[in-house]
Amino acid sequence: MIYLADTANIAEIKDLFNYYPMEGVTTNPTILSHEGKPLSKIVPEILECIGNKMIHIQTISDTSEDILKEAKKYRDIFGLKDNYYVKIPVTREGFRAIRLVKDAGMNVTATAIFTQPQAMIAANAGADFVAPYVNRLDNIVSHGIEVVSDIVKGIRLYGLPTRVLAASFKNVDQIYRVSLTGCHSVTASYDVLIALMSHPMTDRGVIDFEKDGAMLYDIPIS
């Protein structure tokens, strides 16, 4: 499983990429609105933090033709290459746009997915990632983990090259349960990722190790 940061906060991105094995950053209009910066300023700042790791940028155009134009514009303005994934919501126009964007040589992440059929259709259209929303499904009693599991099973059953990028997490337990489905990747907020990678018993154990070894580790490190 690979982990991506679902944030546009530069301080959070720097911290995550400095300490943890992150593979990329995902963004959407709502995440960008939290930072109060336009796309033209925030994307270069993110790229400076992550280097050649993946960046997923969501389109907001209404028609498939305009989604393609938008995707190309971002690619050209920001000088993006194979690390660029165009996030396209799975609307009627979005499904067509997936094919157009792929034909133009760009990667695609199909987003705003709430059902297994949506994911399968996006995969057949050529999406590299499909992004089901786990917590949003749980909020409407639709069992987000089960939907992810069904998507993973469908992709395996038909031998599709698409990977599942589970999104929308409220807590660590959701990511833990998603990992058991065989999901390929997750993207989560800074707070959830930090909680995922830590445990109070680990902290307690380190304190005990330092105390017990204080008089025994007599080889200087500097």
QUIGI-V44941 format. One line per field, one symbol per residue. ss: DSSP state (H for helix, E for strand, C for the rest). phi: phi as a letter, one per 20 degrees, with the letter a starting at -180 (. if undefined). A space follows every 10 residues. Layout:
ss->???
phi->???
//
This chain:
ss->CEEEECCCCH HHHHHHHHHC CCCEEECCHH HHHHHCCCHH HHHHHHHHHH CCCEEEEECC CCCHHHHHHH HHHHHHHHCC CCCEEEEEEC CHHHHHHHHH HHHCCCEEEE EEECCHHHHH HHHHHCCCEE EEEHHHHHHC CCCHHHHHHH HHHHHHHCCC CCEEEEECCC CHHHHHHHHC CCCCEEEECH HHHHHHCCCH HHHHHHHHHH HHHCCCCCCC CC
phi->.dcceebdff fffgffffdc eedrcdcbgf ffffemcfgf effgfffffd meffcddeec fedfffffff ffffgffeme cfeeceecfe egfffffgff fffendfcdf cmeccffgff fffffoffcc dfeffffgfd ldlgffffgf fgffffgdme ffdedfcmdd bffffgffff engfaccbfg ffffffecbf ffgfffffff ffegededef db
//
